[in-house]
Structure formats: structure tokens, C-alpha cells
Amino acid sequence: VLPVELTRLPLLQKLYLDNNKLSLLPSELGELKSLKELRLDYNMLISVP
């Protein structure tokens, strides 16, 4: 599970979450307005919000 607290990092530009066995992502990731790169390779995601 990805901590929702990550959405409290408004200047975050890169987030690498490869190989974490994630199946869900919090919809709050959309609040990261400065995010330019999101890596999600090799997870178990069903959908991306």
C-alpha cells in the first residue's frame, strides 16, 4: 500500500515505485501537480487512477 502522505509533497517531480507489488494507487496521486515522471514497472496494478 502506498502511503497517502506522499500527496503532501507538492514539489515532488519524480516518483519511482518499480517492483513493489502494488495493486492499487491512491487517487490522491493526482494532487501531485509538479510530478513529471512516475515509474510503476513490475507491479500488479489493475488500473491507474
PDBQT receptor file of N, H, CA, C and O in Angstrom, charges set to zero:
ATOM      1  N   VAL A   1       0.850  -1.179   0.000  1.00  0.00    +0.000 N 
ATOM      2  CA  VAL A   1       0.000   0.000   0.000  1.00  0.00    +0.000 C 
ATOM      3  C   VAL A   1       0.891   1.236   0.000  1.00  0.00    +0.000 C 
ATOM      4  O   VAL A   1       1.858   1.335   0.756  1.00  0.00    +0.000 OA
ATOM      5  N   LEU A   2       0.544   2.149  -0.848  1.00  0.00    +0.000 N 
ATOM      6  H   LEU A   2      -0.242   2.069  -1.462  1.00  0.00    +0.000 HD
ATOM      7  CA  LEU A   2       1.287   3.400  -0.967  1.00  0.00    +0.000 C 
ATOM      8  C   LEU A   2       0.764   4.408   0.051  1.00  0.00    +0.000 C 
ATOM      9  O   LEU A   2      -0.443   4.648   0.098  1.00  0.00    +0.000 OA
ATOM     10  N   PRO A   3       1.629   5.004   0.863  1.00  0.00    +0.000 N 
ATOM     11  CA  PRO A   3       1.156   5.971   1.860  1.00  0.00    +0.000 C 
ATOM     12  C   PRO A   3       0.569   7.223   1.220  1.00  0.00    +0.000 C 
ATOM     13  O   PRO A   3       1.176   7.811   0.325  1.00  0.00    +0.000 OA
ATOM     14  N   VAL A   4      -0.586   7.622   1.669  1.00  0.00    +0.000 N 
ATOM     15  H   VAL A   4      -1.080   7.144   2.396  1.00  0.00    +0.000 HD
ATOM     16  CA  VAL A   4      -1.251   8.817   1.151  1.00  0.00    +0.000 C 
ATOM     17  C   VAL A   4      -0.430  10.066   1.482  1.00  0.00    +0.000 C 
ATOM     18  O   VAL A   4      -0.593  11.099   0.832  1.00  0.00    +0.000 OA
ATOM     19  N   GLU A   5       0.438   9.984   2.472  1.00  0.00    +0.000 N 
ATOM     20  H   GLU A   5       0.570   9.145   3.000  1.00  0.00    +0.000 HD
ATOM     21  CA  GLU A   5       1.273  11.127   2.857  1.00  0.00    +0.000 C 
ATOM     22  C   GLU A   5       2.148  11.619   1.711  1.00  0.00    +0.000 C 
ATOM     23  O   GLU A   5       2.602  12.763   1.732  1.00  0.00    +0.000 OA
ATOM     24  N   LEU A   6       2.390  10.783   0.720  1.00  0.00    +0.000 N 
ATOM     25  H   LEU A   6       2.021   9.853   0.703  1.00  0.00    +0.000 HD
ATOM     26  CA  LEU A   6       3.164  11.219  -0.447  1.00  0.00    +0.000 C 
ATOM     27  C   LEU A   6       2.498  12.390  -1.154  1.00  0.00    +0.000 C 
ATOM     28  O   LEU A   6       3.172  13.179  -1.817  1.00  0.00    +0.000 OA
ATOM     29  N   THR A   7       1.205  12.508  -1.022  1.00  0.00    +0.000 N 
ATOM     30  H   THR A   7       0.658  11.867  -0.484  1.00  0.00    +0.000 HD
ATOM     31  CA  THR A   7       0.497  13.608  -1.684  1.00  0.00    +0.000 C 
ATOM     32  C   THR A   7       0.755  14.946  -0.991  1.00  0.00    +0.000 C 
ATOM     33  O   THR A   7       0.328  15.992  -1.478  1.00  0.00    +0.000 OA
ATOM     34  N   ARG A   8       1.442  14.911   0.128  1.00  0.00    +0.000 N 
ATOM     35  H   ARG A   8       1.789  14.061   0.523  1.00  0.00    +0.000 HD
ATOM     36  CA  ARG A   8       1.783  16.146   0.847  1.00  0.00    +0.000 C 
ATOM     37  C   ARG A   8       3.159  16.669   0.448  1.00  0.00    +0.000 C 
ATOM     38  O   ARG A   8       3.749  17.481   1.160  1.00  0.00    +0.000 OA
ATOM     39  N   LEU A   9       3.658  16.211  -0.671  1.00  0.00    +0.000 N 
ATOM     40  H   LEU A   9       3.178  15.551  -1.249  1.00  0.00    +0.000 HD
ATOM     41  CA  LEU A   9       4.954  16.651  -1.191  1.00  0.00    +0.000 C 
ATOM     42  C   LEU A   9       4.708  17.404  -2.497  1.00  0.00    +0.000 C 
ATOM     43  O   LEU A   9       4.919  16.844  -3.573  1.00  0.00    +0.000 OA
ATOM     44  N   PRO A  10       4.274  18.644  -2.428  1.00  0.00    +0.000 N 
ATOM     45  CA  PRO A  10       3.834  19.366  -3.622  1.00  0.00    +0.000 C 
ATOM     46  C   PRO A  10       4.927  19.618  -4.656  1.00  0.00    +0.000 C 
ATOM     47  O   PRO A  10       4.614  19.881  -5.817  1.00  0.00    +0.000 OA
ATOM     48  N   LEU A  11       6.190  19.545  -4.271  1.00  0.00    +0.000 N 
ATOM     49  H   LEU A  11       6.444  19.331  -3.328  1.00  0.00    +0.000 HD
ATOM     50  CA  LEU A  11       7.276  19.807  -5.218  1.00  0.00    +0.000 C 
ATOM     51  C   LEU A  11       7.901  18.528  -5.773  1.00  0.00    +0.000 C 
ATOM     52  O   LEU A  11       8.876  18.583  -6.521  1.00  0.00    +0.000 OA
ATOM     53  N   LEU A  12       7.338  17.377  -5.404  1.00  0.00    +0.000 N 
ATOM     54  H   LEU A  12       6.546  17.332  -4.796  1.00  0.00    +0.000 HD
ATOM     55  CA  LEU A  12       7.860  16.094  -5.884  1.00  0.00    +0.000 C 
ATOM     56  C   LEU A  12       7.757  16.025  -7.404  1.00  0.00    +0.000 C 
ATOM     57  O   LEU A  12       6.679  16.227  -7.963  1.00  0.00    +0.000 OA
ATOM     58  N   GLN A  13       8.872  15.742  -8.075  1.00  0.00    +0.000 N 
ATOM     59  H   GLN A  13       9.748  15.578  -7.621  1.00  0.00    +0.000 HD
ATOM     60  CA  GLN A  13       8.889  15.700  -9.532  1.00  0.00    +0.000 C 
ATOM     61  C   GLN A  13       9.056  14.297 -10.081  1.00  0.00    +0.000 C 
ATOM     62  O   GLN A  13       8.569  14.004 -11.173  1.00  0.00    +0.000 OA
ATOM     63  N   LYS A  14       9.737  13.417  -9.347  1.00  0.00    +0.000 N 
ATOM     64  H   LYS A  14      10.133  13.654  -8.460  1.00  0.00    +0.000 HD
ATOM     65  CA  LYS A  14       9.967  12.050  -9.812  1.00  0.00    +0.000 C 
ATOM     66  C   LYS A  14       9.614  11.078  -8.698  1.00  0.00    +0.000 C 
ATOM     67  O   LYS A  14       9.984  11.271  -7.540  1.00  0.00    +0.000 OA
ATOM     68  N   LEU A  15       8.889  10.027  -9.073  1.00  0.00    +0.000 N 
ATOM     69  H   LEU A  15       8.589   9.870 -10.014  1.00  0.00    +0.000 HD
ATOM     70  CA  LEU A  15       8.496   9.009  -8.106  1.00  0.00    +0.000 C 
ATOM     71  C   LEU A  15       8.683   7.648  -8.757  1.00  0.00    +0.000 C 
ATOM     72  O   LEU A  15       8.017   7.319  -9.738  1.00  0.00    +0.000 OA
ATOM     73  N   TYR A  16       9.593   6.865  -8.201  1.00  0.00    +0.000 N 
ATOM     74  H   TYR A  16      10.134   7.132  -7.404  1.00  0.00    +0.000 HD
ATOM     75  CA  TYR A  16       9.906   5.545  -8.737  1.00  0.00    +0.000 C 
ATOM     76  C   TYR A  16       9.339   4.486  -7.800  1.00  0.00    +0.000 C 
ATOM     77  O   TYR A  16       9.769   4.366  -6.653  1.00  0.00    +0.000 OA
ATOM     78  N   LEU A  17       8.381   3.728  -8.291  1.00  0.00    +0.000 N 
ATOM     79  H   LEU A  17       8.031   3.826  -9.223  1.00  0.00    +0.000 HD
ATOM     80  CA  LEU A  17       7.710   2.707  -7.489  1.00  0.00    +0.000 C 
ATOM     81  C   LEU A  17       7.821   1.328  -8.131  1.00  0.00    +0.000 C 
ATOM     82  O   LEU A  17       6.956   0.477  -7.924  1.00  0.00    +0.000 OA
ATOM     83  N   ASP A  18       8.865   1.103  -8.899  1.00  0.00    +0.000 N 
ATOM     84  H   ASP A  18       9.568   1.794  -9.068  1.00  0.00    +0.000 HD
ATOM     85  CA  ASP A  18       9.066  -0.179  -9.569  1.00  0.00    +0.000 C 
ATOM     86  C   ASP A  18       9.224  -1.315  -8.551  1.00  0.00    +0.000 C 
ATOM     87  O   ASP A  18       9.762  -1.121  -7.461  1.00  0.00    +0.000 OA
ATOM     88  N   ASN A  19       8.743  -2.500  -8.932  1.00  0.00    +0.000 N 
ATOM     89  H   ASN A  19       8.306  -2.658  -9.817  1.00  0.00    +0.000 HD
ATOM     90  CA  ASN A  19       8.963  -3.734  -8.160  1.00  0.00    +0.000 C 
ATOM     91  C   ASN A  19       8.459  -3.667  -6.724  1.00  0.00    +0.000 C 
ATOM     92  O   ASN A  19       9.170  -4.073  -5.804  1.00  0.00    +0.000 OA
ATOM     93  N   ASN A  20       7.258  -3.168  -6.518  1.00  0.00    +0.000 N 
ATOM     94  H   ASN A  20       6.680  -2.839  -7.265  1.00  0.00    +0.000 HD
ATOM     95  CA  ASN A  20       6.710  -3.060  -5.168  1.00  0.00    +0.000 C 
ATOM     96  C   ASN A  20       5.456  -3.895  -4.946  1.00  0.00    +0.000 C 
ATOM     97  O   ASN A  20       4.867  -3.838  -3.867  1.00  0.00    +0.000 OA
ATOM     98  N   LYS A  21       5.045  -4.656  -5.926  1.00  0.00    +0.000 N 
ATOM     99  H   LYS A  21       5.524  -4.703  -6.802  1.00  0.00    +0.000 HD
ATOM    100  CA  LYS A  21       3.845  -5.496  -5.820  1.00  0.00    +0.000 C 
ATOM    101  C   LYS A  21       2.591  -4.679  -5.510  1.00  0.00    +0.000 C 
ATOM    102  O   LYS A  21       1.677  -5.160  -4.841  1.00  0.00    +0.000 OA
ATOM    103  N   LEU A  22       2.558  -3.444  -5.999  1.00  0.00    +0.000 N 
ATOM    104  H   LEU A  22       3.301  -3.053  -6.542  1.00  0.00    +0.000 HD
ATOM    105  CA  LEU A  22       1.386  -2.592  -5.791  1.00  0.00    +0.000 C 
ATOM    106  C   LEU A  22       0.235  -3.074  -6.662  1.00  0.00    +0.000 C 
ATOM    107  O   LEU A  22       0.438  -3.403  -7.831  1.00  0.00    +0.000 OA
ATOM    108  N   SER A  23      -0.962  -3.118  -6.109  1.00  0.00    +0.000 N 
ATOM    109  H   SER A  23      -1.126  -2.851  -5.160  1.00  0.00    +0.000 HD
ATOM    110  CA  SER A  23      -2.137  -3.476  -6.905  1.00  0.00    +0.000 C 
ATOM    111  C   SER A  23      -3.076  -2.280  -7.059  1.00  0.00    +0.000 C 
ATOM    112  O   SER A  23      -3.899  -2.251  -7.974  1.00  0.00    +0.000 OA
ATOM    113  N   LEU A  24      -2.955  -1.303  -6.173  1.00  0.00    +0.000 N 
ATOM    114  H   LEU A  24      -2.286  -1.327  -5.430  1.00  0.00    +0.000 HD
ATOM    115  CA  LEU A  24      -3.791  -0.106  -6.222  1.00  0.00    +0.000 C 
ATOM    116  C   LEU A  24      -2.941   1.128  -5.956  1.00  0.00    +0.000 C 
ATOM    117  O   LEU A  24      -1.930   1.069  -5.256  1.00  0.00    +0.000 OA
ATOM    118  N   LEU A  25      -3.369   2.239  -6.526  1.00  0.00    +0.000 N 
ATOM    119  H   LEU A  25      -4.190   2.287  -7.094  1.00  0.00    +0.000 HD
ATOM    120  CA  LEU A  25      -2.737   3.528  -6.256  1.00  0.00    +0.000 C 
ATOM    121  C   LEU A  25      -3.797   4.470  -5.714  1.00  0.00    +0.000 C 
ATOM    122  O   LEU A  25      -4.937   4.435  -6.175  1.00  0.00    +0.000 OA
ATOM    123  N   PRO A  26      -3.452   5.310  -4.747  1.00  0.00    +0.000 N 
ATOM    124  CA  PRO A  26      -4.447   6.253  -4.234  1.00  0.00    +0.000 C 
ATOM    125  C   PRO A  26      -4.776   7.314  -5.280  1.00  0.00    +0.000 C 
ATOM    126  O   PRO A  26      -3.885   7.796  -5.979  1.00  0.00    +0.000 OA
ATOM    127  N   SER A  27      -6.026   7.671  -5.387  1.00  0.00    +0.000 N 
ATOM    128  H   SER A  27      -6.750   7.279  -4.819  1.00  0.00    +0.000 HD
ATOM    129  CA  SER A  27      -6.428   8.698  -6.350  1.00  0.00    +0.000 C 
ATOM    130  C   SER A  27      -5.798  10.045  -6.021  1.00  0.00    +0.000 C 
ATOM    131  O   SER A  27      -5.723  10.923  -6.880  1.00  0.00    +0.000 OA
ATOM    132  N   GLU A  28      -5.348  10.209  -4.789  1.00  0.00    +0.000 N 
ATOM    133  H   GLU A  28      -5.409   9.495  -4.092  1.00  0.00    +0.000 HD
ATOM    134  CA  GLU A  28      -4.708  11.458  -4.369  1.00  0.00    +0.000 C 
ATOM    135  C   GLU A  28      -3.400  11.728  -5.103  1.00  0.00    +0.000 C 
ATOM    136  O   GLU A  28      -2.873  12.838  -5.029  1.00  0.00    +0.000 OA
ATOM    137  N   LEU A  29      -2.868  10.739  -5.807  1.00  0.00    +0.000 N 
ATOM    138  H   LEU A  29      -3.295   9.837  -5.867  1.00  0.00    +0.000 HD
ATOM    139  CA  LEU A  29      -1.650  10.975  -6.598  1.00  0.00    +0.000 C 
ATOM    140  C   LEU A  29      -1.873  12.089  -7.610  1.00  0.00    +0.000 C 
ATOM    141  O   LEU A  29      -0.924  12.762  -8.013  1.00  0.00    +0.000 OA
ATOM    142  N   GLY A  30      -3.104  12.286  -8.017  1.00  0.00    +0.000 N 
ATOM    143  H   GLY A  30      -3.875  11.739  -7.689  1.00  0.00    +0.000 HD
ATOM    144  CA  GLY A  30      -3.432  13.356  -8.950  1.00  0.00    +0.000 C 
ATOM    145  C   GLY A  30      -3.197  14.744  -8.379  1.00  0.00    +0.000 C 
ATOM    146  O   GLY A  30      -3.176  15.728  -9.119  1.00  0.00    +0.000 OA
ATOM    147  N   GLU A  31      -3.021  14.828  -7.076  1.00  0.00    +0.000 N 
ATOM    148  H   GLU A  31      -3.038  14.029  -6.475  1.00  0.00    +0.000 HD
ATOM    149  CA  GLU A  31      -2.759  16.110  -6.429  1.00  0.00    +0.000 C 
ATOM    150  C   GLU A  31      -1.296  16.534  -6.546  1.00  0.00    +0.000 C 
ATOM    151  O   GLU A  31      -0.952  17.664  -6.198  1.00  0.00    +0.000 OA
ATOM    152  N   LEU A  32      -0.445  15.653  -7.027  1.00  0.00    +0.000 N 
ATOM    153  H   LEU A  32      -0.724  14.736  -7.310  1.00  0.00    +0.000 HD
ATOM    154  CA  LEU A  32       0.982  15.969  -7.179  1.00  0.00    +0.000 C 
ATOM    155  C   LEU A  32       1.177  16.735  -8.480  1.00  0.00    +0.000 C 
ATOM    156  O   LEU A  32       1.566  16.161  -9.496  1.00  0.00    +0.000 OA
ATOM    157  N   LYS A  33       0.907  18.018  -8.442  1.00  0.00    +0.000 N 
ATOM    158  H   LYS A  33       0.591  18.485  -7.616  1.00  0.00    +0.000 HD
ATOM    159  CA  LYS A  33       0.910  18.856  -9.649  1.00  0.00    +0.000 C 
ATOM    160  C   LYS A  33       2.292  19.024 -10.270  1.00  0.00    +0.000 C 
ATOM    161  O   LYS A  33       2.388  19.319 -11.461  1.00  0.00    +0.000 OA
ATOM    162  N   SER A  34       3.363  18.846  -9.504  1.00  0.00    +0.000 N 
ATOM    163  H   SER A  34       3.286  18.606  -8.536  1.00  0.00    +0.000 HD
ATOM    164  CA  SER A  34       4.720  19.001 -10.036  1.00  0.00    +0.000 C 
ATOM    165  C   SER A  34       5.294  17.691 -10.564  1.00  0.00    +0.000 C 
ATOM    166  O   SER A  34       6.381  17.685 -11.143  1.00  0.00    +0.000 OA
ATOM    167  N   LEU A  35       4.580  16.577 -10.373  1.00  0.00    +0.000 N 
ATOM    168  H   LEU A  35       3.697  16.582  -9.902  1.00  0.00    +0.000 HD
ATOM    169  CA  LEU A  35       5.085  15.266 -10.779  1.00  0.00    +0.000 C 
ATOM    170  C   LEU A  35       5.234  15.194 -12.289  1.00  0.00    +0.000 C 
ATOM    171  O   LEU A  35       4.275  15.402 -13.032  1.00  0.00    +0.000 OA
ATOM    172  N   LYS A  36       6.453  14.896 -12.734  1.00  0.00    +0.000 N 
ATOM    173  H   LYS A  36       7.232  14.727 -12.131  1.00  0.00    +0.000 HD
ATOM    174  CA  LYS A  36       6.741  14.806 -14.165  1.00  0.00    +0.000 C 
ATOM    175  C   LYS A  36       7.039  13.383 -14.594  1.00  0.00    +0.000 C 
ATOM    176  O   LYS A  36       6.865  13.036 -15.763  1.00  0.00    +0.000 OA
ATOM    177  N   GLU A  37       7.487  12.554 -13.658  1.00  0.00    +0.000 N 
ATOM    178  H   GLU A  37       7.628  12.836 -12.709  1.00  0.00    +0.000 HD
ATOM    179  CA  GLU A  37       7.848  11.182 -14.002  1.00  0.00    +0.000 C 
ATOM    180  C   GLU A  37       7.360  10.244 -12.908  1.00  0.00    +0.000 C 
ATOM    181  O   GLU A  37       7.673  10.423 -11.731  1.00  0.00    +0.000 OA
ATOM    182  N   LEU A  38       6.586   9.240 -13.315  1.00  0.00    +0.000 N 
ATOM    183  H   LEU A  38       6.332   9.094 -14.271  1.00  0.00    +0.000 HD
ATOM    184  CA  LEU A  38       6.073   8.227 -12.402  1.00  0.00    +0.000 C 
ATOM    185  C   LEU A  38       6.399   6.871 -12.989  1.00  0.00    +0.000 C 
ATOM    186  O   LEU A  38       5.916   6.528 -14.068  1.00  0.00    +0.000 OA
ATOM    187  N   ARG A  39       7.212   6.097 -12.294  1.00  0.00    +0.000 N 
ATOM    188  H   ARG A  39       7.604   6.375 -11.417  1.00  0.00    +0.000 HD
ATOM    189  CA  ARG A  39       7.615   4.770 -12.764  1.00  0.00    +0.000 C 
ATOM    190  C   ARG A  39       6.884   3.715 -11.946  1.00  0.00    +0.000 C 
ATOM    191  O   ARG A  39       6.924   3.731 -10.716  1.00  0.00    +0.000 OA
ATOM    192  N   LEU A  40       6.217   2.800 -12.640  1.00  0.00    +0.000 N 
ATOM    193  H   LEU A  40       6.184   2.787 -13.640  1.00  0.00    +0.000 HD
ATOM    194  CA  LEU A  40       5.424   1.766 -11.978  1.00  0.00    +0.000 C 
ATOM    195  C   LEU A  40       5.691   0.377 -12.554  1.00  0.00    +0.000 C 
ATOM    196  O   LEU A  40       4.839  -0.506 -12.459  1.00  0.00    +0.000 OA
ATOM    197  N   ASP A  41       6.851   0.182 -13.141  1.00  0.00    +0.000 N 
ATOM    198  H   ASP A  41       7.543   0.900 -13.217  1.00  0.00    +0.000 HD
ATOM    199  CA  ASP A  41       7.157  -1.102 -13.771  1.00  0.00    +0.000 C 
ATOM    200  C   ASP A  41       7.136  -2.248 -12.759  1.00  0.00    +0.000 C 
ATOM    201  O   ASP A  41       7.499  -2.079 -11.595  1.00  0.00    +0.000 OA
ATOM    202  N   TYR A  42       6.707  -3.405 -13.230  1.00  0.00    +0.000 N 
ATOM    203  H   TYR A  42       6.413  -3.542 -14.176  1.00  0.00    +0.000 HD
ATOM    204  CA  TYR A  42       6.739  -4.653 -12.458  1.00  0.00    +0.000 C 
ATOM    205  C   TYR A  42       5.965  -4.569 -11.145  1.00  0.00    +0.000 C 
ATOM    206  O   TYR A  42       6.479  -4.908 -10.079  1.00  0.00    +0.000 OA
ATOM    207  N   ASN A  43       4.739  -4.115 -11.245  1.00  0.00    +0.000 N 
ATOM    208  H   ASN A  43       4.322  -3.839 -12.111  1.00  0.00    +0.000 HD
ATOM    209  CA  ASN A  43       3.799  -4.124 -10.135  1.00  0.00    +0.000 C 
ATOM    210  C   ASN A  43       2.596  -4.963 -10.552  1.00  0.00    +0.000 C 
ATOM    211  O   ASN A  43       2.604  -5.556 -11.630  1.00  0.00    +0.000 OA
ATOM    212  N   MET A  44       1.598  -5.019  -9.743  1.00  0.00    +0.000 N 
ATOM    213  H   MET A  44       1.591  -4.537  -8.867  1.00  0.00    +0.000 HD
ATOM    214  CA  MET A  44       0.398  -5.816 -10.009  1.00  0.00    +0.000 C 
ATOM    215  C   MET A  44      -0.820  -4.920 -10.156  1.00  0.00    +0.000 C 
ATOM    216  O   MET A  44      -1.905  -5.256  -9.680  1.00  0.00    +0.000 OA
ATOM    217  N   LEU A  45      -0.644  -3.788 -10.810  1.00  0.00    +0.000 N 
ATOM    218  H   LEU A  45       0.237  -3.515 -11.197  1.00  0.00    +0.000 HD
ATOM    219  CA  LEU A  45      -1.723  -2.809 -10.926  1.00  0.00    +0.000 C 
ATOM    220  C   LEU A  45      -2.856  -3.313 -11.811  1.00  0.00    +0.000 C 
ATOM    221  O   LEU A  45      -2.629  -3.883 -12.879  1.00  0.00    +0.000 OA
ATOM    222  N   ILE A  46      -4.062  -3.093 -11.349  1.00  0.00    +0.000 N 
ATOM    223  H   ILE A  46      -4.247  -2.630 -10.482  1.00  0.00    +0.000 HD
ATOM    224  CA  ILE A  46      -5.259  -3.439 -12.109  1.00  0.00    +0.000 C 
ATOM    225  C   ILE A  46      -5.685  -2.248 -12.951  1.00  0.00    +0.000 C 
ATOM    226  O   ILE A  46      -6.099  -2.406 -14.099  1.00  0.00    +0.000 OA
ATOM    227  N   SER A  47      -5.583  -1.057 -12.374  1.00  0.00    +0.000 N 
ATOM    228  H   SER A  47      -5.248  -0.929 -11.441  1.00  0.00    +0.000 HD
ATOM    229  CA  SER A  47      -5.901   0.175 -13.090  1.00  0.00    +0.000 C 
ATOM    230  C   SER A  47      -5.106   1.318 -12.465  1.00  0.00    +0.000 C 
ATOM    231  O   SER A  47      -4.594   1.207 -11.351  1.00  0.00    +0.000 OA
ATOM    232  N   VAL A  48      -5.017   2.406 -13.202  1.00  0.00    +0.000 N 
ATOM    233  H   VAL A  48      -5.432   2.497 -14.107  1.00  0.00    +0.000 HD
ATOM    234  CA  VAL A  48      -4.303   3.592 -12.728  1.00  0.00    +0.000 C 
ATOM    235  C   VAL A  48      -5.307   4.737 -12.672  1.00  0.00    +0.000 C 
ATOM    236  O   VAL A  48      -5.977   5.024 -13.664  1.00  0.00    +0.000 OA
ATOM    237  N   PRO A  49      -5.417   5.403 -11.504  1.00  0.00    +0.000 N 
ATOM    238  CA  PRO A  49      -6.408   6.484 -11.386  1.00  0.00    +0.000 C 
ATOM    239  C   PRO A  49      -6.063   7.685 -12.254  1.00  0.00    +0.000 C 
ATOM    240  O   PRO A  49      -6.798   8.672 -12.263  1.00  0.00    +0.000 OA
TER     241      PRO A  49
